Amino acid sequence: MIQNISLEGGSGKLNSLLTDKIDDVKEIFKNPVDEKSVKDEINDVNNKIKKNDGTYFEFSVHKPTNTIVVKIVDSRTNEVIDEIPPEKILDLVAGLWKMVGLIVDKKV
């Protein structure tokens, strides 16, 4: 969670604006999220994007790391244009976590 932000050389007005926005985001994350409303909002945004440039977002959760993955997909060819973060990296992280867990379990 973001606790503090500092912009060296930035104006006080900019720092104040960013701090206010960060506080707004913190408030949003404090409230429980209704899964259906989130899915509806994502679908609405996807439909708008699809109409404009022929791409859409696909959201999923990488189970081993419990990380949200966003894929940008070409709606005409269903080809994945980009993936954030890359699933291969998340698989690597999950593998490292597993290895670290095995080492810690053996030493204890």
Steps between C-alpha positions, in 0.01 A plus 500: 500500500628848423587669826697801384591676175770754434582678177838669525510828313121493445271786578303500824177525302586185300594310818173605661300389195674161489453449873129576466465251213690233692270555798199459267640168374564382857136572586382300199708198606360513855148423374396145411477431128196346339631253241198538272530880484872474422431252218226725362732802500776301329258380234378856437855628459591203279206568270605864461861406427400223258294747296788750481804294408405133468664383823368402840630417845480156651544476877596188692663401827827307503411254777847411638592867559144636538589776250265663251614453139376730224520385140449736208335299224434582133127441460528408132765229534471419875879540514649613831681827426642554847475351847559695819676358697625218276371162615846344453641743756222415745568129448867567577408692816268218611780248441743708703248534783457123498877441511543753782220329689673165463830643627334667797303183581818289494704735720233537767 
